[in-house]
Amino acid sequence: MPPLPPTYDEIETGMATTSLKLPAELRQQIRETAAEHCVTASMLIRQYIEMGLATEDSPNG
């Protein structure tokens, strides 16, 4: 049987808090998209940042 995904607390352990200002519409869009994917807004933003940075690091980026 494959292992269960990590819990919210396991994911958030060791994370640093960063604050940023967003337009209200973008903030709402992030919340809605996160809810659709059953993740928190923080998780969604972190995933998008990681994907963007991976693109920057790629040879074709």
C-alpha positions as CSV (number, residue, x, y, z in Angstrom):
1,M,0.0,0.0,0.0
2,P,1.5,3.4,-0.9
3,P,2.2,5.8,2.0
4,L,-0.4,8.4,2.9
5,P,0.3,12.0,1.9
6,P,1.7,14.2,4.6
7,T,-0.6,16.0,7.0
8,Y,-1.0,19.8,7.0
9,D,1.1,20.0,10.1
10,E,3.9,17.9,8.6
11,I,4.0,20.1,5.5
12,E,4.0,23.4,7.4
13,T,6.7,22.3,9.9
14,G,9.8,24.3,9.2
15,M,8.2,26.8,6.8
16,A,9.0,30.5,7.1
17,T,6.2,33.1,6.9
18,T,6.4,35.6,4.1
19,S,3.9,38.4,3.6
20,L,2.9,39.9,0.3
21,K,0.1,42.3,-0.8
22,L,-2.3,41.2,-3.5
23,P,-5.2,42.8,-5.2
24,A,-8.5,41.6,-3.7
25,E,-9.6,39.9,-6.9
26,L,-6.3,37.9,-7.2
27,R,-6.6,36.9,-3.5
28,Q,-10.1,35.6,-4.1
29,Q,-9.0,33.8,-7.2
30,I,-6.2,32.1,-5.3
31,R,-8.6,31.0,-2.5
32,E,-11.1,29.6,-5.0
33,T,-8.5,27.7,-7.0
34,A,-6.9,26.4,-3.8
35,A,-10.3,25.1,-2.6
36,E,-10.9,23.4,-6.0
37,H,-7.7,21.5,-5.5
38,C,-8.3,20.8,-1.8
39,V,-5.2,22.7,-0.7
40,T,-4.6,25.8,1.3
41,A,-3.9,29.1,-0.4
42,S,-0.4,29.0,1.0
43,M,0.2,25.6,-0.5
44,L,-1.1,26.7,-3.9
45,I,1.1,29.9,-3.9
46,R,4.1,27.8,-2.9
47,Q,3.5,25.3,-5.7
48,Y,3.2,28.1,-8.3
49,I,6.4,29.7,-7.0
50,E,8.2,26.4,-7.1
51,M,7.0,25.7,-10.7
52,G,8.1,29.2,-11.8
53,L,11.5,28.8,-10.2
54,A,11.9,25.4,-11.8
55,T,11.2,27.0,-15.2
56,E,13.8,29.6,-14.5
57,D,16.3,26.9,-13.7
58,S,15.5,24.8,-16.7
59,P,17.9,24.9,-19.7
60,N,15.0,26.1,-21.9
61,G,13.8,28.7,-19.3
